[in-house]
Amino acid sequence: MIASNPNRSAVLSIGRIYCDLIFTGLDEMPVLGRELFAGGLDIAAGGGAFISAAHVAQVGRKVALVSRLGTDTLSRGVGEQIRDSGIDLRFIEHAADAGPQITVAAVVGKDRAFLTRRAGPAQPQTLEAALAWPEAQHLHIAEYATLHEMPDLVSRAKAQGLTVSLDPSWDASLIYAPGFLEACRGVDVFLPNLEEAEAITGSADPQVAITMLGKSFPTVALKGGPSGAWVTSGDGILHGPAKPVPVVDTTGAGDAFNAGFLHAWLDGGPLPSCLSAGIDAGSLAVQTAGGATALRKS
């Protein structure tokens, strides 16, 4: 159940912070032995935890980022963007081994490929204080890799009375693990995309995949990009179509969807409203390069 105390309405968003180098204006993906020139480059704060938190802050809900941030040049540049986002930064740990943490995104049309470097452990020294924060109502885990590094994270959040959501986020070394669903036990809202859902369930049919996932999670929202999104909470499946908007870069669109969906869900909204809010947020994110860049321009 969602916490009823009106003083507990804030979201904790936990995960790694990345510096996203986003190459746009490409006609094809890079191939070995050849040099390729991009038409554009954007440098943006990234990572699902930050992008979701930025979109939650945009709709006026208090949100705190629970993460580690490096002290190198790229991390400091990312930190400047984060400070302008409206996110509560009290639970960020600054440490030299937390950076540089980089994702390179190559965007071709509506598709993209990523190359990422993680740095240091995911768990910040601030975690215990964050989970005990009196204003916190909900914990959003931005990637399964974070839960994999902190396997007791869900149970610790539940012990503090928090509801929990999880975006698995693609990681081929983890998502096919036989114990994946058991490791996610206790998650209230599961937020995969189609590719992740297929990897977990073995089905490419969104209706079949979300039905299977609904046996493990109370609420599942399945993101399908241009195919829209689906949601189930045990009583049938709802589908919402994608909005016809100009697409510049889909990086972080799923994280923006998470923010919109969770904001409505935490307010006790009906599933159609939650689905619509998620699609609206995701549609805003794809119109600029970088998942939270549109918020600085709105």
C-alpha positions in Angstrom: 0.0 0.0 0.0 1.1 3.6 -0.7 2.0 5.5 2.5 -1.0 7.6 3.7 1.0 10.1 5.8 0.8 13.4 3.8 4.3 14.4 5.1 5.7 11.3 3.3 5.4 12.2 -0.4 9.0 12.4 -1.6 10.7 10.0 -3.9 14.2 8.6 -3.5 15.9 7.8 -6.9 18.9 5.5 -6.6 21.4 4.5 -9.2 24.6 5.6 -10.9 25.1 9.1 -12.4 26.7 9.1 -15.9 28.1 11.7 -18.2 26.3 11.1 -21.5 28.1 11.8 -24.7 25.4 11.7 -27.3 26.4 11.7 -31.0 23.5 12.6 -33.4 23.2 13.2 -37.1 24.5 9.7 -38.0 23.4 7.8 -41.0 24.8 4.5 -39.8 26.4 2.9 -36.8 30.2 2.8 -36.4 32.0 -0.2 -37.8 35.5 -1.6 -37.0 38.3 -0.1 -39.0 36.3 3.0 -40.2 35.9 6.5 -38.9 32.5 8.0 -38.8 31.6 11.7 -38.4 28.6 12.8 -36.4 26.6 15.9 -37.2 26.0 16.8 -33.6 27.2 16.2 -30.1 25.5 16.8 -26.8 27.0 16.3 -23.3 24.4 15.8 -20.7 24.0 14.4 -17.2 22.6 10.9 -17.5 21.7 7.7 -15.9 18.2 6.5 -15.1 18.3 7.7 -11.5 19.0 11.3 -12.5 16.7 11.4 -15.5 13.8 10.0 -13.6 14.5 12.3 -10.6 14.7 15.3 -12.9 11.3 14.6 -14.4 9.8 13.9 -11.0 11.1 17.3 -9.8 9.6 18.9 -12.9 6.1 18.0 -12.0 6.6 19.4 -8.5 7.1 16.4 -6.3 10.1 16.4 -3.9 12.7 14.0 -5.0 16.2 13.1 -3.8 19.0 11.5 -5.7 20.8 8.7 -3.9 24.1 8.1 -5.7 27.9 8.6 -5.8 29.5 11.3 -8.0 33.2 11.5 -9.0 35.5 14.4 -8.5 37.0 14.4 -12.0 36.4 17.0 -14.7 33.5 15.2 -16.4 31.8 14.4 -13.1 32.1 18.0 -12.0 30.5 19.2 -15.3 27.6 16.7 -14.7 27.3 18.0 -11.2 26.7 21.5 -12.4 23.7 20.3 -14.5 22.3 18.3 -11.6 22.4 21.3 -9.3 20.1 23.1 -11.7 17.6 20.3 -11.9 15.6 21.0 -8.7 16.5 17.6 -7.2 17.4 17.4 -3.5 21.1 16.4 -3.5 21.6 15.8 0.2 22.2 12.1 -0.3 24.9 12.3 -3.0 28.4 11.0 -1.9 31.3 12.7 -3.7 34.3 10.3 -4.1 37.2 10.1 -6.5 36.6 6.4 -7.4 33.0 7.2 -8.6 34.1 8.7 -11.9 34.6 9.3 -14.6 31.4 7.3 -15.4 30.5 7.7 -19.0 27.9 6.5 -21.5 28.5 7.1 -25.2 25.3 7.0 -27.2 25.3 6.8 -31.0 21.9 7.8 -32.4 20.7 6.7 -35.9 17.2 7.7 -36.7 15.0 6.5 -33.8 17.5 3.8 -32.7 20.7 4.1 -30.7 23.6 2.1 -29.3 25.4 2.6 -26.1 28.9 2.1 -24.7 29.3 2.6 -21.0 31.9 2.6 -18.3 30.9 2.1 -14.7 33.2 3.3 -11.9 33.5 2.2 -8.3 30.7 0.6 -6.2 27.1 1.8 -6.6 26.2 2.0 -2.9 26.7 5.5 -1.4 27.6 5.9 2.3 24.4 8.0 2.5 22.1 5.1 1.8 21.0 4.4 5.4 20.2 8.0 6.0 18.3 8.2 2.7 16.1 5.3 3.5 15.3 6.7 7.0 14.5 10.2 5.6 11.1 11.1 7.2 9.8 12.7 4.0 10.5 9.6 1.8 7.5 7.7 0.5 8.9 5.7 -2.3 12.3 4.3 -3.6 12.9 4.1 -7.3 15.7 1.8 -8.4 16.9 2.9 -11.8 18.6 -0.3 -12.9 18.8 -3.9 -11.8 22.6 -3.7 -11.6 22.1 -1.4 -8.6 19.9 -4.0 -6.9 22.4 -6.7 -7.9 25.1 -4.9 -6.0 22.8 -4.2 -3.0 20.7 -7.4 -2.8 19.0 -6.3 0.4 18.0 -2.9 -0.9 14.3 -3.7 -1.4 13.9 -5.3 2.0 15.7 -2.4 3.7 13.3 0.0 1.9 10.3 -2.0 2.9 11.5 -2.0 6.5 11.3 1.8 6.4 7.7 1.7 5.0 8.6 2.7 1.5 7.0 1.4 -1.7 9.6 0.3 -4.4 9.8 0.5 -8.2 12.4 -1.0 -10.4 13.5 -0.4 -14.0 15.6 -3.4 -15.0 17.6 -1.4 -17.6 19.5 -3.5 -20.1 22.5 -5.4 -18.9 23.1 -8.6 -20.8 25.4 -10.0 -18.1 22.5 -9.8 -15.6 19.1 -9.9 -17.2 19.2 -13.5 -18.3 20.2 -14.8 -14.9 17.8 -17.6 -13.7 17.3 -15.9 -10.3 16.4 -12.5 -11.7 12.7 -12.5 -10.6 13.5 -13.9 -7.2 16.1 -11.1 -6.6 13.3 -8.6 -7.4 10.9 -9.9 -4.8 9.1 -7.1 -3.0 9.1 -4.6 -5.9 5.7 -3.0 -6.2 6.0 -1.5 -9.7 8.1 -3.1 -12.4 9.0 -0.9 -15.4 10.8 -2.9 -18.3 10.9 -2.1 -22.0 9.9 -4.7 -24.6 13.5 -6.0 -25.1 14.0 -6.4 -21.4 10.6 -8.1 -20.9 11.4 -10.6 -23.7 14.8 -11.4 -22.1 13.1 -12.1 -18.8 10.0 -14.0 -20.0 11.1 -15.4 -23.3 8.2 -13.9 -25.1 8.3 -11.1 -27.7 4.5 -10.7 -27.5 3.9 -7.7 -25.2 0.5 -9.1 -24.0 2.1 -12.4 -23.1 5.2 -10.9 -21.5 3.3 -8.5 -19.3 0.9 -11.2 -18.2 3.8 -13.4 -17.2 5.5 -10.5 -15.3 2.2 -9.7 -13.6 2.5 -13.0 -11.8 5.6 -11.6 -10.0 4.8 -7.9 -9.5 1.6 -6.2 -8.3 1.9 -3.5 -11.1 3.8 -3.8 -14.4 4.2 -1.0 -16.9 5.7 -2.2 -20.2 7.3 0.4 -22.4 7.2 -0.1 -26.2 8.6 3.1 -27.7 6.7 3.9 -30.9 4.3 1.1 -30.0 3.2 2.9 -26.9 3.0 1.3 -23.5 1.0 -1.4 -21.6 0.1 -1.6 -17.9 -1.5 -4.3 -15.7 -2.3 -4.5 -12.1 -3.9 -7.9 -12.0 -7.2 -7.0 -13.7 -6.6 -7.0 -17.4 -4.2 -5.1 -19.6 -4.4 -1.5 -20.7 -2.6 -0.1 -23.8 -1.7 3.5 -24.5 -0.5 4.6 -28.0 2.6 6.7 -28.4 2.2 10.4 -29.1 3.1 11.7 -32.6 6.1 14.0 -31.7 9.3 14.8 -33.5 12.0 12.4 -32.2 15.6 13.6 -31.8 17.0 11.1 -29.3 15.2 8.3 -27.4 18.0 8.2 -24.7 16.3 8.4 -21.3 12.7 8.3 -22.6 12.0 5.2 -20.6 13.3 6.9 -17.4 11.1 9.9 -18.1 8.1 7.5 -18.6 8.9 6.0 -15.2 8.8 9.4 -13.5 5.5 10.4 -15.0 3.9 7.0 -14.3 5.2 6.9 -10.7 4.1 10.5 -9.9 0.5 9.6 -10.9 0.7 6.2 -9.2 1.9 7.7 -5.9 -1.0 10.1 -6.0 -3.3 7.1 -6.2 -4.3 7.8 -9.8 -6.2 5.1 -11.8 -4.0 3.1 -14.1 -5.2 4.8 -17.3 -4.1 8.2 -15.8 -0.7 6.7 -14.8 -0.2 5.3 -18.2 -1.0 8.6 -19.9 1.3 10.5 -17.5 4.1 8.2 -18.4 3.6 8.5 -22.1 3.5 12.3 -21.8 6.8 12.4 -19.9 8.5 10.0 -22.3 7.2 12.0 -25.3 8.8 15.2 -23.9 12.1 13.5 -23.4 12.6 12.3 -27.0 12.3 15.7 -28.5 15.9 16.7 -27.4 19.2 14.9 -27.1 19.6 13.7 -23.5 16.8 12.4 -21.3 16.4 15.5 -19.1 17.7 18.1 -21.6 14.1 19.1 -22.6 13.4 20.2 -19.0 16.0 22.9 -19.2 14.3 24.3 -22.3 10.7 24.1 -21.1 
